[in-house]
């Protein structure tokens, strides 16, 4: 399944989310229905990079090394 790629600015994202409760959990879902959690943010040369992990993965799995 092809999915569209959409880039938004931080301001646009905040505008879209401002009406949600401040403690609402945020996750990402791909075109196949797989859910990912936001593990962190990084400043990149092309903007902000959102670091994701598979839902339920705390990102500290030593088996990935």
Backbone as XML, in Angstrom:
<?xml version="1.0"?>
<chain id="A" units="angstrom">
  <residue number="1" name="UNK">
    <atom name="N" x="0.842" y="-1.178" z="0.000"/>
    <atom name="CA" x="0.000" y="0.000" z="0.000"/>
    <atom name="C" x="0.885" y="1.238" z="0.000"/>
  </residue>
  <residue number="2" name="UNK">
    <atom name="N" x="0.683" y="2.135" z="-0.950"/>
    <atom name="CA" x="1.422" y="3.386" z="-0.997"/>
    <atom name="C" x="0.805" y="4.374" z="-0.019"/>
  </residue>
  <residue number="3" name="UNK">
    <atom name="N" x="1.652" y="5.096" z="0.679"/>
    <atom name="CA" x="1.167" y="6.128" z="1.583"/>
    <atom name="C" x="1.802" y="7.453" z="1.199"/>
  </residue>
  <residue number="4" name="UNK">
    <atom name="N" x="1.067" y="8.510" z="1.404"/>
    <atom name="CA" x="1.573" y="9.840" z="1.091"/>
    <atom name="C" x="2.512" y="10.303" z="2.197"/>
  </residue>
  <residue number="5" name="UNK">
    <atom name="N" x="3.502" y="11.068" z="1.823"/>
    <atom name="CA" x="4.411" y="11.660" z="2.789"/>
    <atom name="C" x="4.034" y="13.124" z="2.936"/>
  </residue>
  <residue number="6" name="UNK">
    <atom name="N" x="3.844" y="13.538" z="4.188"/>
    <atom name="CA" x="3.492" y="14.931" z="4.439"/>
    <atom name="C" x="4.447" y="15.485" z="5.474"/>
  </residue>
  <residue number="7" name="UNK">
    <atom name="N" x="5.080" y="16.568" z="5.139"/>
    <atom name="CA" x="5.937" y="17.262" z="6.088"/>
    <atom name="C" x="5.205" y="18.496" z="6.555"/>
  </residue>
  <residue number="8" name="UNK">
    <atom name="N" x="5.267" y="18.753" z="7.844"/>
    <atom name="CA" x="4.654" y="19.940" z="8.420"/>
    <atom name="C" x="5.682" y="20.666" z="9.269"/>
  </residue>
  <residue number="9" name="UNK">
    <atom name="N" x="5.444" y="21.940" z="9.483"/>
    <atom name="CA" x="6.330" y="22.686" z="10.369"/>
    <atom name="C" x="5.913" y="22.434" z="11.815"/>
  </residue>
  <residue number="10" name="UNK">
    <atom name="N" x="6.794" y="22.759" z="12.737"/>
    <atom name="CA" x="6.474" y="22.620" z="14.155"/>
    <atom name="C" x="5.244" y="23.469" z="14.483"/>
  </residue>
  <residue number="11" name="UNK">
    <atom name="N" x="5.187" y="24.685" z="13.940"/>
    <atom name="CA" x="4.037" y="25.567" z="14.187"/>
    <atom name="C" x="2.739" y="24.948" z="13.690"/>
  </residue>
  <residue number="12" name="UNK">
    <atom name="N" x="2.782" y="24.339" z="12.501"/>
    <atom name="CA" x="1.586" y="23.682" z="11.956"/>
    <atom name="C" x="1.157" y="22.513" z="12.839"/>
  </residue>
  <residue number="13" name="UNK">
    <atom name="N" x="2.122" y="21.739" z="13.309"/>
    <atom name="CA" x="1.815" y="20.599" z="14.164"/>
    <atom name="C" x="1.182" y="21.058" z="15.468"/>
  </residue>
  <residue number="14" name="UNK">
    <atom name="N" x="1.748" y="22.087" z="16.079"/>
    <atom name="CA" x="1.190" y="22.624" z="17.324"/>
    <atom name="C" x="-0.235" y="23.127" z="17.087"/>
  </residue>
  <residue number="15" name="UNK">
    <atom name="N" x="-0.453" y="23.810" z="15.984"/>
    <atom name="CA" x="-1.789" y="24.321" z="15.648"/>
    <atom name="C" x="-2.791" y="23.171" z="15.548"/>
  </residue>
  <residue number="16" name="UNK">
    <atom name="N" x="-2.391" y="22.068" z="14.917"/>
    <atom name="CA" x="-3.283" y="20.918" z="14.759"/>
    <atom name="C" x="-3.585" y="20.228" z="16.087"/>
  </residue>
  <residue number="17" name="UNK">
    <atom name="N" x="-2.625" y="20.236" z="17.006"/>
    <atom name="CA" x="-2.763" y="19.499" z="18.256"/>
    <atom name="C" x="-3.270" y="20.340" z="19.429"/>
  </residue>
  <residue number="18" name="UNK">
    <atom name="N" x="-3.365" y="21.653" z="19.272"/>
    <atom name="CA" x="-3.651" y="22.522" z="20.407"/>
    <atom name="C" x="-5.000" y="22.276" z="21.066"/>
  </residue>
  <residue number="19" name="UNK">
    <atom name="N" x="-5.957" y="21.705" z="20.384"/>
    <atom name="CA" x="-7.274" y="21.470" z="20.974"/>
    <atom name="C" x="-7.367" y="20.139" z="21.719"/>
  </residue>
  <residue number="20" name="UNK">
    <atom name="N" x="-6.285" y="19.361" z="21.707"/>
    <atom name="CA" x="-6.276" y="18.088" z="22.427"/>
    <atom name="C" x="-5.822" y="18.311" z="23.863"/>
  </residue>
  <residue number="21" name="UNK">
    <atom name="N" x="-6.230" y="17.419" z="24.775"/>
    <atom name="CA" x="-5.747" y="17.546" z="26.158"/>
    <atom name="C" x="-4.224" y="17.470" z="26.208"/>
  </residue>
  <residue number="22" name="UNK">
    <atom name="N" x="-3.611" y="18.229" z="27.092"/>
    <atom name="CA" x="-2.159" y="18.287" z="27.188"/>
    <atom name="C" x="-1.510" y="16.970" z="27.546"/>
  </residue>
  <residue number="23" name="UNK">
    <atom name="N" x="-2.258" y="16.065" z="28.194"/>
    <atom name="CA" x="-1.681" y="14.781" z="28.584"/>
    <atom name="C" x="-2.105" y="13.640" z="27.656"/>
  </residue>
  <residue number="24" name="UNK">
    <atom name="N" x="-2.663" y="13.977" z="26.487"/>
    <atom name="CA" x="-3.078" y="12.945" z="25.538"/>
    <atom name="C" x="-1.849" y="12.257" z="24.954"/>
  </residue>
  <residue number="25" name="UNK">
    <atom name="N" x="-1.805" y="10.916" z="24.974"/>
    <atom name="CA" x="-0.658" y="10.220" z="24.379"/>
    <atom name="C" x="-0.658" y="10.385" z="22.854"/>
  </residue>
  <residue number="26" name="UNK">
    <atom name="N" x="0.530" y="10.458" z="22.280"/>
    <atom name="CA" x="0.667" y="10.610" z="20.835"/>
    <atom name="C" x="1.464" y="9.431" z="20.304"/>
  </residue>
  <residue number="27" name="UNK">
    <atom name="N" x="0.958" y="8.800" z="19.253"/>
    <atom name="CA" x="1.691" y="7.730" z="18.588"/>
    <atom name="C" x="1.533" y="7.921" z="17.088"/>
  </residue>
  <residue number="28" name="UNK">
    <atom name="N" x="2.313" y="7.198" z="16.320"/>
    <atom name="CA" x="2.275" y="7.270" z="14.871"/>
    <atom name="C" x="1.818" y="5.934" z="14.321"/>
  </residue>
  <residue number="29" name="UNK">
    <atom name="N" x="1.045" y="5.963" z="13.236"/>
    <atom name="CA" x="0.580" y="4.728" z="12.601"/>
    <atom name="C" x="0.948" y="4.781" z="11.129"/>
  </residue>
  <residue number="30" name="UNK">
    <atom name="N" x="1.548" y="3.695" z="10.626"/>
    <atom name="CA" x="1.916" y="3.676" z="9.215"/>
    <atom name="C" x="0.751" y="3.167" z="8.360"/>
  </residue>
  <residue number="31" name="UNK">
    <atom name="N" x="0.966" y="3.109" z="7.065"/>
    <atom name="CA" x="-0.064" y="2.698" z="6.123"/>
    <atom name="C" x="-0.504" y="1.254" z="6.272"/>
  </residue>
  <residue number="32" name="UNK">
    <atom name="N" x="0.266" y="0.461" z="6.996"/>
    <atom name="CA" x="-0.074" y="-0.941" z="7.214"/>
    <atom name="C" x="-0.776" y="-1.152" z="8.552"/>
  </residue>
  <residue number="33" name="UNK">
    <atom name="N" x="-0.997" y="-0.062" z="9.290"/>
    <atom name="CA" x="-1.674" y="-0.148" z="10.577"/>
    <atom name="C" x="-0.755" y="-0.412" z="11.745"/>
  </residue>
  <residue number="34" name="UNK">
    <atom name="N" x="0.555" y="-0.460" z="11.518"/>
    <atom name="CA" x="1.503" y="-0.677" z="12.607"/>
    <atom name="C" x="1.687" y="0.619" z="13.376"/>
  </residue>
  <residue number="35" name="UNK">
    <atom name="N" x="1.644" y="0.541" z="14.700"/>
    <atom name="CA" x="1.724" y="1.719" z="15.553"/>
    <atom name="C" x="3.115" y="1.865" z="16.149"/>
  </residue>
  <residue number="36" name="UNK">
    <atom name="N" x="3.588" y="3.099" z="16.218"/>
    <atom name="CA" x="4.898" y="3.414" z="16.757"/>
    <atom name="C" x="4.753" y="4.483" z="17.829"/>
  </residue>
  <residue number="37" name="UNK">
    <atom name="N" x="5.604" y="4.424" z="18.835"/>
    <atom name="CA" x="5.649" y="5.437" z="19.881"/>
    <atom name="C" x="6.757" y="6.432" z="19.581"/>
  </residue>
  <residue number="38" name="UNK">
    <atom name="N" x="6.577" y="7.663" z="20.028"/>
    <atom name="CA" x="7.608" y="8.674" z="19.880"/>
    <atom name="C" x="8.601" y="8.494" z="21.017"/>
  </residue>
  <residue number="39" name="UNK">
    <atom name="N" x="9.856" y="8.205" z="20.675"/>
    <atom name="CA" x="10.893" y="7.964" z="21.682"/>
    <atom name="C" x="11.677" y="9.225" z="21.998"/>
  </residue>
  <residue number="40" name="UNK">
    <atom name="N" x="11.670" y="10.198" z="21.088"/>
    <atom name="CA" x="12.417" y="11.428" z="21.334"/>
    <atom name="C" x="12.448" y="12.310" z="20.112"/>
  </residue>
  <residue number="41" name="UNK">
    <atom name="N" x="13.155" y="13.424" z="20.254"/>
    <atom name="CA" x="13.296" y="14.405" z="19.184"/>
    <atom name="C" x="14.765" y="14.775" z="19.051"/>
  </residue>
  <residue number="42" name="UNK">
    <atom name="N" x="15.170" y="15.092" z="17.820"/>
    <atom name="CA" x="16.536" y="15.527" z="17.570"/>
    <atom name="C" x="16.503" y="16.695" z="16.592"/>
  </residue>
  <residue number="43" name="UNK">
    <atom name="N" x="17.448" y="17.600" z="16.734"/>
    <atom name="CA" x="17.605" y="18.661" z="15.746"/>
    <atom name="C" x="18.450" y="18.113" z="14.613"/>
  </residue>
  <residue number="44" name="UNK">
    <atom name="N" x="17.940" y="18.181" z="13.401"/>
    <atom name="CA" x="18.678" y="17.694" z="12.248"/>
    <atom name="C" x="18.969" y="18.828" z="11.278"/>
  </residue>
  <residue number="45" name="UNK">
    <atom name="N" x="19.826" y="18.578" z="10.308"/>
    <atom name="CA" x="20.169" y="19.618" z="9.336"/>
    <atom name="C" x="18.977" y="19.980" z="8.460"/>
  </residue>
  <residue number="46" name="UNK">
    <atom name="N" x="18.013" y="19.085" z="8.366"/>
    <atom name="CA" x="16.819" y="19.324" z="7.552"/>
    <atom name="C" x="15.612" y="19.669" z="8.405"/>
  </residue>
  <residue number="47" name="UNK">
    <atom name="N" x="15.797" y="19.905" z="9.699"/>
    <atom name="CA" x="14.672" y="20.236" z="10.577"/>
    <atom name="C" x="14.664" y="19.337" z="11.793"/>
  </residue>
  <residue number="48" name="UNK">
    <atom name="N" x="13.484" y="19.112" z="12.345"/>
    <atom name="CA" x="13.327" y="18.279" z="13.536"/>
    <atom name="C" x="13.145" y="16.830" z="13.109"/>
  </residue>
  <residue number="49" name="UNK">
    <atom name="N" x="13.846" y="15.927" z="13.783"/>
    <atom name="CA" x="13.709" y="14.489" z="13.535"/>
    <atom name="C" x="12.981" y="13.890" z="14.723"/>
  </residue>
  <residue number="50" name="UNK">
    <atom name="N" x="11.857" y="13.205" z="14.453"/>
    <atom name="CA" x="11.132" y="12.503" z="15.498"/>
    <atom name="C" x="11.639" y="11.072" z="15.517"/>
  </residue>
  <residue number="51" name="UNK">
    <atom name="N" x="12.155" y="10.641" z="16.658"/>
    <atom name="CA" x="12.691" y="9.294" z="16.817"/>
    <atom name="C" x="11.551" y="8.402" z="17.286"/>
  </residue>
  <residue number="52" name="UNK">
    <atom name="N" x="11.312" y="7.299" z="16.570"/>
    <atom name="CA" x="10.212" y="6.417" z="16.925"/>
    <atom name="C" x="10.725" y="5.043" z="17.329"/>
  </residue>
  <residue number="53" name="UNK">
    <atom name="N" x="9.894" y="4.316" z="18.048"/>
    <atom name="CA" x="10.164" y="2.922" z="18.370"/>
    <atom name="C" x="8.866" y="2.174" z="18.205"/>
  </residue>
  <residue number="54" name="UNK">
    <atom name="N" x="8.965" y="0.865" z="17.983"/>
    <atom name="CA" x="7.746" y="0.082" z="17.861"/>
    <atom name="C" x="6.960" y="0.202" z="19.144"/>
  </residue>
  <residue number="55" name="UNK">
    <atom name="N" x="5.638" y="0.234" z="19.043"/>
    <atom name="CA" x="4.777" y="0.410" z="20.210"/>
    <atom name="C" x="5.117" y="-0.624" z="21.267"/>
  </residue>
  <residue number="56" name="UNK">
    <atom name="N" x="5.377" y="-0.163" z="22.484"/>
    <atom name="CA" x="5.738" y="-1.051" z="23.579"/>
    <atom name="C" x="7.225" y="-1.271" z="23.708"/>
  </residue>
  <residue number="57" name="UNK">
    <atom name="N" x="8.019" y="-0.822" z="22.730"/>
    <atom name="CA" x="9.473" y="-0.945" z="22.790"/>
    <atom name="C" x="10.033" y="0.272" z="23.489"/>
  </residue>
  <residue number="58" name="UNK">
    <atom name="N" x="10.787" y="0.058" z="24.557"/>
    <atom name="CA" x="11.319" y="1.194" z="25.304"/>
    <atom name="C" x="12.609" y="1.739" z="24.707"/>
  </residue>
  <residue number="59" name="UNK">
    <atom name="N" x="13.086" y="1.133" z="23.628"/>
    <atom name="CA" x="14.272" y="1.618" z="22.943"/>
    <atom name="C" x="15.570" y="1.189" z="23.589"/>
  </residue>
  <residue number="60" name="UNK">
    <atom name="N" x="15.521" y="0.462" z="24.698"/>
    <atom name="CA" x="16.727" y="0.037" z="25.390"/>
    <atom name="C" x="16.975" y="-1.465" z="25.230"/>
  </residue>
  <residue number="61" name="UNK">
    <atom name="N" x="16.598" y="-2.021" z="24.120"/>
    <atom name="CA" x="16.731" y="-3.446" z="23.873"/>
    <atom name="C" x="18.163" y="-3.761" z="23.469"/>
  </residue>
  <residue number="62" name="UNK">
    <atom name="N" x="18.916" y="-4.481" z="24.321"/>
    <atom name="CA" x="20.309" y="-4.808" z="24.042"/>
    <atom name="C" x="20.460" y="-5.834" z="22.927"/>
  </residue>
  <residue number="63" name="UNK">
    <atom name="N" x="19.386" y="-6.530" z="22.547"/>
    <atom name="CA" x="19.468" y="-7.528" z="21.479"/>
    <atom name="C" x="19.649" y="-6.901" z="20.102"/>
  </residue>
  <residue number="64" name="UNK">
    <atom name="N" x="19.410" y="-5.589" z="19.978"/>
    <atom name="CA" x="19.527" y="-4.924" z="18.693"/>
    <atom name="C" x="20.952" y="-4.596" z="18.323"/>
  </residue>
  <residue number="65" name="UNK">
    <atom name="N" x="21.904" y="-4.769" z="19.217"/>
    <atom name="CA" x="23.297" y="-4.401" z="18.947"/>
    <atom name="C" x="24.000" y="-5.460" z="18.150"/>
  </residue>
</chain>
